């Protein structure tokens, strides 16, 4: 007997807004008992700027969670404490590896209630951190959105979060559409499945257009140096000053207080993108694993390959999604049948074209995302590394730039200067090479996976289920460039190494990125 098709409402998922809450996020906790939290959050930017946040938080009382009643209040409290916690950890001259009881005690309880880790997740900074400017306009329009909290108080940070919010809202109806498609596939109704896939592809095109708007109001330099440090987690942060992670101080002083490590906030924690992969039957392998070709003696198994191993990083990111959302993805995977349905109808051209169209649009979205990662992360990190290699702390001091006191070792000075770079949640390995190509390979994601390699492999795997031969060739092609072999012997098919660039036309004009990284935030 086939498992039942998941019902969105059973998982708190909106048929119109998707994984965004059905009830808009609260702008304030209704119980005055929590005014102290609200006051700190309302003045977060000033407290961080004046370096007074830690003193204020240390003097806060340990508030009980008994006054939190409805789900919206629990979500508001989680987002509040996540912002305060990250401001406390990363808002000083050096990071704090201990979170005081005034935050730790309620944060741990609230995190358990909302089924999330006690860290600033994608849910805390995006899903539950927005409000519409006008109630009679949709929340899938960027011009109608505002954030509730930021670390910097700047437009760039708000825009970074709100692009994701608008994409979540615009993509929400896709879930109802594809649940209908799954039900239709069970009944053998090819016309309905085709119609749903066409609607899916159109919505994906809308999401690509929204993603391309990231650069309208979010400057890469501000994002990399001012915003990303506050989104860092406590995992893989040795270079940033948290070699062991973070202690959640509950005041007990017992053995329960141990160092813990969590990944930082990332778009990889969006349930929407994982839903797309699951419903289309896209399988992701561990980073670096190649697709296995069928052996000559393979007699076939009806077109169904053995299931791919579960991708550790992708599955780990589900721990950073609200519990009901992660369970929804698990249950959808048990009923996903669209890929098998399409593969089983080789003569149904409209169905197969619609399916391949969805894969093509999703691949295009990942291509744009790789370009954004390049522009907002890879290029700024390379610039920082180039400056750190060419300028000693003494040279920086002579140029009038801030540096550590001369009495401290030069190594400590370099560490202080690179705090923002190292604490971004996606940083270089400690054994960074001077080779730019090797640096990109060493660039790590929040989950410890190789960032660019992971993104490019995920993009390439998106096109693998394509059913039409032409589509397969189109989405697996490697770009060739005239004259690429004239000066770069031994690098066939590569375009000029790290200094070569390719132009990308965006809505705000033309900009360039490294070709071997990709075309246009952090998946």
Secondary structure, DSSP 4 states (H G I P E B T S, - for coil): -PPPPPPGGGGT-BTTTBTS-SSPPPSS-SSGGGHHHHHHHHTHHHHHHTT-HHHHHHTS----STT--SHHHHHHHHHHHHHHHHHHHHSSSS--SEE-HHHHHHHHHHHHHHTS-SS--HIIIIITSEEESSTTS-TTSGGGEEES--SS--HHHHHHHHHHHHHHHHHTHHHHHHHHHHHHHHHT-HHHHHHHHHHHHHHHHHHHHHHTTHHHH--HHHIIIIIHHHH--SSSBTTTTBSS-EEE--S--STT--EE--PPP-GGG-HHHHHHHHHHT---PPTTPPPPPPPTT----TT-PPPPPPPHHHHHHGGGS-HHHHHHHHHHHHH--HHHHHHT-TT-HHHHHHHHHHHHHHHHHHHHHHHHHIIIIIHHHHHHHHHHHH--HHHHHHTT-----TTS-HHHHHHHHTHHHHTSSS---TT--SSHHHHHHH-B-TTSSBHHHHHHHHHHHHTTT--SHHHHHHHT-----TTTTTSSTT-TT--SGGG-EEEEEETTEEEEEETTT------
